[in-house]
């Protein structure tokens, strides 16, 4: 469906420059993180996405992060694992290892297996059943062993949410200082229709009992259609009539405004994502020597067609009440919100964005057993090289209204009012988005194509970014009677190169900074840059740096059941690929600006851990320890305001903080019970306490995205034919974004997740599984420092899947 819509579209190309926009593109580190065995509990990297993971059921937060690296110090990416895991010299300092992408094991000798599955997925808000299924095959032919897995997931779901933008507002009648006004409350519903097809295959050729060659591949084809119906009260665009200052001295409540606006926003967004990954590997291992040689190639193409429509009601007298801060009551006094005949077309910005990432890598790992003082010592070394390139192409056509304007009734079709937030509020009927393009084609006189704005908004999202990491390590370890030690040293050299579009007034001399952009081709129409009020150019940038990172691990067996442990290692987090590009993106409808930060430095993290591990059959595994992470140049989202042509915009950019720390304690308990009347009861529980501090240039804050408390519990019950699993995770509130002052820091509230599954095996061949995700549908919430200033309240709904599988 998506390919049919976009098949006649042509990509964006800027001409008049000395180079092509780009050659290749960057593969994401977010999907390149190392396997779970290398994840550290206090500075964990993101969990590696398996090819079989169901992308159709991603949370709204993760869906928006699909092209991002993960923050290694964020609480939400900690796993339910034992503390003190070692991220040593043989591990990439950023946690990037292409081998973590490939999960099929070495093929089994004599294998001849096959299984199929059929399933149904369902979300409680959308109330639609969608089919899916999978197949698994394995076959051995003497030295050749083959495996294939394919899976299709589909899901239709709805997400209800309330968002808000609070603005600093001068209200001298009630406060001498600017107070915070609920300027833009938004009530929305998103509808997602998603399909994901994943395939994995592997071929192993056994050369001898000690060596083999493997080829493995992954393929993902993901498509979705997402629509949005949003009602936004633009109270901040009006004139204050009356207000009451809250007891906190900074929040305006019970506010009445005149001559404000309502923005009714609708979009249809179609996404097509194709991912191909391949690796070729040689392995040799005997009692004294191990050798691995590997090559990797990946290509990721993410194409997004975004069709956003804005309609505006003018002259609105409105008031709000934040007695319920998670769903404030907004009232219009001089109009009927549900009368859409007074909502007039404002603008339409169809946009096609294509992000292409390409990744190359090779790895050599060697280890040799030596003898030292009559004890064996393993010595290892390796060289790893990886190159990531990203190309982002973008074109946008900007249409605004003419004197021959039209209202929302022309394109609402048969849509009706929508009740959201579990029936707690209702938003008016929204646009039938399938009527938009036909209406434009048949009513051209009602649309003004703005070439200058189309040019500007197209080029501001064109960029290329390349990152090359060359590394080498040496590592040694030895097991003595009571001692185990490991030491290592890793060297990593990083080269980055970027190219982004910059625009500004003619007098700013923009064209002297790089290659002038003289024309842009938008959907087959060439727009020459002959505008008198601005110039534009592609500006190149880059960085080069290197790091030496030592690593030490010590274990001492104090008693047969007690072991002491100490670890030290270092990690890096490099900037997002687009954050170091010099760019500036202005979004007039939402009054927001995002900017690049070309001078960003990588975050460095030094990790210390000391703990004790106790293990006995009667109590299971009981681990506890203290940790300290010293952090420099951490990343945070900075948010300030800027006035453009009399309109106040929120400006966000990623910046480096100075330094900070995370310290605390961790505990972990795991126990397996087998004498309870069931075949097995398996419990794993972990708790992390974090005390943090982060220093900015002008103040001290908590470390962003790090919660003070994190609890995880996994339970497995198994008996004869059935098995039940449950996974629970909770974390306390954490700083999410840094505002222009402490009042405007965004705090993400506590997070609660609970997933369950139950499976039943009818016979050796036939089984069934029923799973529930996000059982409690606990909302994802955030506020600006005070809970009365809520900026996000999102309900994702509960999803269910029933599957029947048969093995041959």
N, C-alpha and C positions, 0 to 999 in steps of 0.2 A: 504493500500500500504506500509506504513512504517513498519507495523508489519511483513509483508512478508519479507522485506529486512533484518530485524534484528532478525528474529526468530531463526536463527542458531548461533547467536552470543552468547558468554558466557561472563558474567561479570568479572570484575577484582577482584582478591583476592590476598592479600599479605599474605604470610605464614611465619612461623617462629617467630611470635610475641606471646606475652603472652595473648593478648586479641583479640577478634574479632574486625574487623574494626569499627563496630558500631551496635547499637540496633535499634534505631529509628532515626528520623530526625526532622528538625526545620520547623515549619510553618511560613510563612513570615509575618512580621509586615506590609509589604507594602500593603497586602490585608487584614489587620486586623485593619485598622485605624477606628476611631470612626465615627459615623453618622454625617451628615453635621450640625446638630443642635449644635454640640460641637466644630465645627471648629472656631478657632480664626483668625481674619483677619490679624493680624500682625505676628503671628507665627503659621500659619496654618499647620495642618497635611495634608497628601495626601488625595484626595477624595477617598472614599471607592468604590471599583469596584463592581458594581452590577452584579448579575449573568447573567442578560440580556445584559450587556455591550458587544459591538462587538469587540472582541479581534482580529478579522481579519483585523481591520482598525486602529491598533495602529500605532502611529508615529514611525519612526526609533529610535528616542531617547528613547521612552517608551518601545519599543520592547527589547532594550538592557538592560533595567532595570527590567525585569520581576522578577528576583530573588533578588531584592534589596529593602531595606527599603527606604522610601522617606525622603528627607531632610525637616524638618518642618519649616525652615526659608527661603526656596527657594521661589522666587517670583512666579514661574510657577505653584505652587500648591495653590495659594490664590484663594478664591472663590469670586463671586460677591454677597457678603453678607454685612449686616450692620456691622460697626466697633464696637469693644469693646465686642465681644462675650466672654462669660465667660467659662473658662476651669477649673472648680473648683475641690474641693477635691474628689468628687465622681467620677471624670474622671481619667482614667489611665494617668499617667504622660507622657507616650510616645504616647498616643492616641490610644492604642491597646484595642479593645473591640470586642469580637467575635460577639456580638449582632448586630454590624454594618454590618455584612456580610449578614444578613437575612432581606429581604425587604418585604416579604408578610405580609399583615396586618392580624389582627384577623378576622377569618371567619365570614361572615354575617349570621344572622338568616334568614332562608328561602331561601338561595341562590340556584339558579338553572341556572347557566350561562355557556355559551360556545361561543368561538370565534376562528376563524382560519385566518391565514394570509399567503399569498404567495408574494414573493418579488424577485427582480432582483437587483444585485449589479454590479457596473461598475467603472473602473478607466480609466481616459482619456489617460494615457500613454500605458497601457497594451491593451486597446481597446477590452476587453473580457467581456461578460455578464455572471454572475454566479447566479444560483437560490438559494433561501433560503425560510424559512417560519417559522411559529410559531403556537402554539395552547395554549388556556387558558381554563381551566375548573374550576368550583366551584359548590359544591353541599353540602347541609346541610341535616342531618338526625337527627332531634330533637336536642339532646345535642352534637352530633358529626358534625363537620364542616370540609370539605375537600377542598383543592385547589391544582391544578397542572398547571404548566406552562412549556412549552418546546419550545426551539428556536434553529434553525440551521442557521448559517451565513456562507457564502462562498464568497471569493473575490480573484481575481487574479490581481496583480499589479506589476509595475516596478518602481524602484527608481534610478534616476541618481544622481551621486555625484562626486565631486572632493575633495580629501583629500591631505594633505601634511604633511611631517615631516621636520621641519627646524632644522639644526644642527649648533652648534658653530664651525667655521672653521677658521683655521689660513691662512690668505692671506696677508703675509708681504708686498706684492707689493702695496697694497692699504690701509692697516690698521695696526697699531701697536698692536691692540687688536683683539682677535678672533671676527669675524663678523658672521652674521647669513646667512647661505647658504640654498637655497631651495634644500635640499639634496634628497628628495624622494617624488616628485609629483606623485599622483595616480589618474587615471581616471577610473571610475567604473560604472557598472550597475548591480543592484540586481533585481532578478525576484522572486516574492513570490506567491505561490499558497496555500491558507489557507482555512481551514474548522474548524468551532467551533460549538459544540453542547452543549447547556446548558439546565439544567432541575432544576426546583424548585418545592418543594411540602411541604405542611403544613397540619397538622391535629390538630384541637383544640377540646378538650372535656370540655364542660361547666359543672362544678361541681355545681355551684350555681350562683346567680346573682353577687356575689363578687369574685369568684375564677374560675380558669380554668387551665388545663394542655395543653401544646403545644409541639408538636414534629415538627421540620422543617429540611429539608435536601436540599442540593445543590449538583449538579453533573455537572462537566465540562469535556468534551473530546475535546481537541484541537490538530489538526495536521497541519503541514505545510511542504512544500518543498521549500527551498530557494536556488537559484543558483547565483553565482557571476562571472562576467567577469571583470578582472582588469588589466590595463596596468600601471606598475610602472617604472618610470625612476629612477634608482639608481645612480643619479648624484653624491651623496655624497661618493660613493665608488670609484670615479675616481681621476684623477690628474688635478689640476687647470692649465688651459691654459691662460685664461685672465678673468678679472672681472672689474666691475665698482662699486664703493662704492656709495650708495645712499646718498642724502643730509642729511638723519637722522644720518649718521655716524656709523650705525650698520647693515645695510642690503646690501647684495651683489646682484646687479641686472646686467642684461646683461652678464651672466656668460657663459664661454665656458670651458668644461672639456674634457679630453681625457682619454681613457681606463676605461670608466665607464661601467655600465651594464643596461640591461632592465630585469625586472622580470615580467613575465606574470603569473598571479595567477588566479586560478579557483577553486570554491568549490561547492559542493552540500551538503546542510545541511538539515537533516530531523529531525523534532521535534515532539514528541508526549507527550502531557501533560494531565494527568488525575488528577482531583481534586474531593475529596469527603469531604463534611462538614455536620455535624449533631449536632443538639442541642436539649436538653430536658429541659423544663422550667415549673415551677409552679408559678402562680401569684395569689395574693390575694390583694384586695383593697376595702376599704370602706371609709366612710367620715373621719375617724380618723387614719387609719392604712394602710400601704402598705408593702407588702412582696414579694420578688422575689428570687427564687432559680433556678439556672441554671447550666447545664453541657454541655460541648462542646468537640467534637472530630473532627479532620481534618487530612486528609492524602493527600499529594501532591506528585506526581511522575512526574518528568520532564526528559525525555530521549532524548538525542540528538546524532545523528550519523553525524559526520563531516568528509567529504571526501575532503581534500584540496590538490591541485596539484600545483607545482611550476615549471616553465620553465624559463630559463635564456639565454639572448643574451650577449655574452662577447665582450670586445674590442670596446665599443661604444664611439664615439666622439659626444658629445651632447652639446647643449646650451639652455638656457632658457631666457625668457623675461617676466617680471612681469608688463608690461604696463597695462594689465588687470589682476589684482591680483586674481580675483575670478575664472579665467580660464586661467592661464599662458600658453604661447606658448612655447612648448618644441620641439626642432628640432634636428634630428639626421643627421650628415653630411656624415658619411661613410657607411651607410646602409639604407635599406628600412624597416621601421617599419612594414609595411604590408607584408613583406616577412617572413612568420613564419617558413620557412625551416631552418633558422639560430637560432631558439629558441630551446634549448636542455633541455631535462628533467633534473631537479635538485633534487627534492625530493617529496615524497608522504607520508602523515601522517594520515591515517584513524584512527578516534578516536570515541569511544563510551563513553559518559558521562551520568551517571544516578544520578540525585539529588532527594532524597526522604526526604520529610519534614513531620513531625508528630507533632500535637499540641493537648494538653489536657488542659482543663481549667474548673474551677467552680467558681461561683459567688453567693454571698448572699447579697442582699440589703434589708434594713429594714428602715422604717420611721414611725414616730408616731407624731400625733398632740397633743401638750401640751398647757396649758394656763399659760401665764406669764403676770402679771400686766393687767389682763382682756383682753389680746390680745393673739390670737393663735400663737404658735411657732411650726414649724415643725423641728423635730430632726431626723437625719438619721445616719446610720452607715452601714458598709459593710466589707466583707472580700473577696478578690479575689486572686486566685492562678492560674498561668498559666505556662506551661512547653512547651518548643519548642526544638526539636532535629532535626538536619540535618545530613544526611549521603550523602557524595559525593563520588561516585565510578567512576573510570576512567581507561580506557586502551587505549594505543596508539601504533601502529606499525609504525616504522620509516623506510622508504625505500629511499635509495639514488641511484644514477646512478652507472653503471659499465662501463668498457671500451667499452662494446657493447651498446653504447648509442643510443637513438632515439630522433627525433625532434617532434615538435608539429603537423606537417602535418599528423602523423600517427593516431592521435586521434581527429582531428578537425571535422571529419565527413562532413556533409553538411552545417555547420555553415558559416555565412557570416559576413562581417564587420558590426559594429553596430554604428549607429548615436545616440549620447546622448546629454543631456543638451539642449533639444529643438533645435537640429540640429546645435549646435555651435561647436561640435567637433565629431570626429569619432575614435573609437578604433577598432583594428584588430579583425578578426574572432577568437572566443574563442574555447576552448576544448568542445567537445560533452561529457559531464560528464557521460553519460550512457555507453560510450565506455571504460571508465577507468578500472573498475574491470575486464571485459573480456580480455582487453589487458594485464593486469598484469598476469592473469591466464595462458595465452597462450604464454607469452614472459618472463618467469621467469629469464632468463639469463641476462636481461636488468635491473634487480632490485636487489639491495643488501639490505638484511634485517639487520639492525644494532641493535643487541640485547642490547648493553649498552645504547644507546640513547633511545631505546624503553622503557627500564627499567626506566631510569631517567625521561623521559617526562611523563610516566604513573603515577609514584608515586607522582610527584609534584602537582597533582591535586586530590589526595585522602585526604579527611579530614572528621572529625566529629566535630560538634559544638552543644553545648547544652546551653540553657538559661532558667532559672527558676526565676520567679518574684512572690514574695509573698507580698501582700499589704493589708492594712486596712485603713479605713478612718472614720472620724466623721464629720458631717456637720449639720448646723442649719441655718434656715432662718425665717424671719418674715416680713409681710406686715403691715405697720402702715398707718395712714391716708395719709401722704405725703412722708413717708420714706419706703424704702425696704432695708433690709440688709441681707447678707449671709456671714457666716464665716465657715471655715473648716480647717481640718488638715489631710494630707495624709502621710502614711508611706509606703515606698517600699523598699524591700530587694531583691537584685539581686545576683544570683549565676551563674557563667558561667564555662564551662569545654570544652576544645578543644583538638584535637589530629590531628596533621598534619605531613607530611613527610619533613624531612630535609636531604640534601645531601651535601657532600663536600669532599675535599682531605682526604686521609687516615690519614695524620698527624694531621688533625683537631680534631680527637677523637670524631667523630660524634656518634659512637655507644655507647659512655658513656652517651649521653644525653637522651637516651630512649631505646625503643625496636628495635633491629637491624632488618632491612628488608632483609631477606635472599633470597627471591624468589618472583617473580611476575608471575601470570598466565594471559597471554594475549591471548585471543581468543583460549583457550584450550592448549596453548603452555607454559610450565613452563620455566621461565628464571631464572637461579640461579645467585645470586649476588656474582660473583667471579672476579669482575673487579679490576684491580690493581690500577686504578687511582682515585677511589672514594669509599666512604662508604655511607650508608643511614640508617635512623632510624625514627621511629614514636616517636614524642616528644609531651608530654602532657603539657597542660597549663590551666590556669583558673584565675578567679577573683571573688571577693566578695565585695560588697559595699551596702550601704543603704542611703536613703535620707528621711528627713522630709520636707514636702512641704505645707506651709500654703496657704490659699486662702481667699480673701476678695472681696466682691462686695457690692457697695453702690449705691442707686438711690434716687434722691430727685425730687419730682414733684413740680417744681418752679411755674408753672402756668398750667391751664388745657391743654395747648398745648406744654409746654416746660418741659423737664426733664433733670436733670444733672446726670452723671454717672461716677463712678470710679471703676476700677477693679485692682486687683493684684493677680497673681497666678504664679506657677512655672511649668516648663516642663523639660523633659529629652529626649535626643536622645541617645540611646545605639549604640555601633558600629555594623556594618554589621557582620553577623554571621561568614563570612570567613576572615574578616579583622583582627581579633584577633588570627587567627590560625597562627602558625609558619610555613611558607612555602616560597618557592622561585620558581617561574615559569619562565623559560627561553624559548623564542620563537625565534630560530635562523633565520627563514625566514624573519620575520618582524624586527629583531634586537631590541626586546623589552624584558623587565624583569618586572614582578610584584612580590611584596613581601608582606607578612603579617606584622602586627604590634601588637605583643602580648601585649604590654603595653598600648594600647589605653584606655583612660578614657571616660566615657559618657559625652556628652555635656549637660550642665545645662543652662537653660534659665529662667530668672526672667522677668516677663511681667508686665508693668505698663500702664494703660490707663486712660485718663480723657477726657470726651467729653460732648456734649450737643445734645439732640434729640428734634427736633421740628416737630410737626405733625398737619396739618390742611387740610381740604378737598380741599382747593384752591391750595395748593402747594404740597400736598402729604407728604411723610416722607423725612425729610431733616436732616441728621445726620452728625456730624463732631467731630473730636477729635484728640488729640495728644497722642503719645505712645512712650515708651522707653523700649527696651529689653536689659538687661544685660546678656552677654553670656560668658561662660567659657568653655575651652576645646573643642572649635568647631573643626569639621573635615574639612580637605582639602586634595586634591590630590596633593602630592608632586612629582615633576618630576626632576630627576637628570640624569647624564650620567655616564657610567662606561665602561671601556675598558676590553674586554675579548678576549684573544688570538689575539690581534691586531685589533679587531673590536669594534667600539663604539656602545654601547647599550643605549637606553632610559630606565631608571629604575623608576617605579612608585610605590608609596605606599601611604596609607592613614595615616596622622599624625594628632596629636592634635595641634591646635594653642593655644596660651596662653589665651587671653581674647579679648573681643570686645563689640561692641554695635550696635544696630540698633535703630534709632530714626526718628521720622517724624510725618506726619499727614495723616489722612484718612478722606474721605468724601463719602457720600452715598445718593443717591436720588432715591426714588421710588414713582411712581404716577400711578393711574388708572383713565382713562378717559372713561366716559360712555355716554356722551352727544355730540358725534362728528358725529353722523350718522352711526357709527359702534357699534356693541354690546359692544366691549371692546377694549381699547388701554392700554396696561400695559408696563411701562418702568421701568427698573432698571439700575442704573449706579453707578459705584464706581471708586474712584481714591485713590491710595496710593503713598505717597512720602516717600522715605527712604534715610536717611543719615547714612552711616555705617563706621565702622572702626574695623579692626581686627589686633591683634598684634601677629606676629611670633617672633621667637627668635632673628632674625637678621634684621627685617624690619616691617613696617606697611603697610597693604593692605586694600582694601575694603572687606567687608564680602562676601565670595564666594557664588555664585548663588543668590545674592540679587540685583535686579535692582533698580535704583533710582526712576523710574516712572513705574506705573502699572495702566492701564485703562481697565475697562470692561463695556460693555453695552449689555443688553438683551432687546429685543423688542418683544411684542406679539400683533398681530392684529387679532381680531376675529369678525366675522359677519355671522349670520345665519348659512350657511352650510360650510363655509370655515374658515381656521385659518392659519396664517403665523407667523413664529418665526424666529428670527435672533439673533445670539450671536457673539459678537465681543470682541477680547482681544488683547491688545498691551502692550508690556513692553520694556523698554530701555535696552541698553547693560548691561552686568553684568560679573564679574569675574567668570570664570568656573573652571579653574585649576591653581595651583600655580607652576611656573617654577623655575629653579635654580637661576634665577635672574629676575629683573623686566622686562627685554626685552622679556623674554620667558613665561610670564604669558599669559594664554589663556583667551581671552575675547569673550564671546558669544555675538553676535550682536543682535540688536533689533528683537523681535519676534512679528509676526502679524498673528492672526488667525481669520477667519470669516466663520461661518457655518450658513446654512439656511434650513428651511423646510416649506413645504406648504401642507396642508391637506384639503380634501373636503369630506363632508358627503353627499352621494347621497340620502340616506333614513335612517331610524332608524337602519338598519341592515348593510348596505354596505357603505364603506368609502375607500378612497385612500390617500396615503401620498407619497410625493416626497421630498427627502432631499439631500443636497449638503454639503460635508465636505471639509474644506481647499479650499474654493472657489478661493482665490487669488493665491494659491500655492506659498506662499512667502517662499523663501529658508531659511533653518536653516544654519546660517553662524557663523564662529568663526575665530579669528586671534590671532597672538602673539603680543599683545600690539599695534602694528601699523597695520592699515588696509591693507597695502601692503603685510603683511606676513599672508596670509590667510591659515588656516589649515583645514577648512571644508566649503563646499558649497553644500548643499543637497536639492534636489527637490523631494518632496513626491508625487506630483500629486494631482489632485482633484478626489474625489470619489463621486458617486451618487448612490442612492437607491430608487427604486420605489416599493411600497407595496400596495396590495389590501387586505382588511380585511372584514370578514363577521361575524357578531355576531348573535347567535340564541336566 
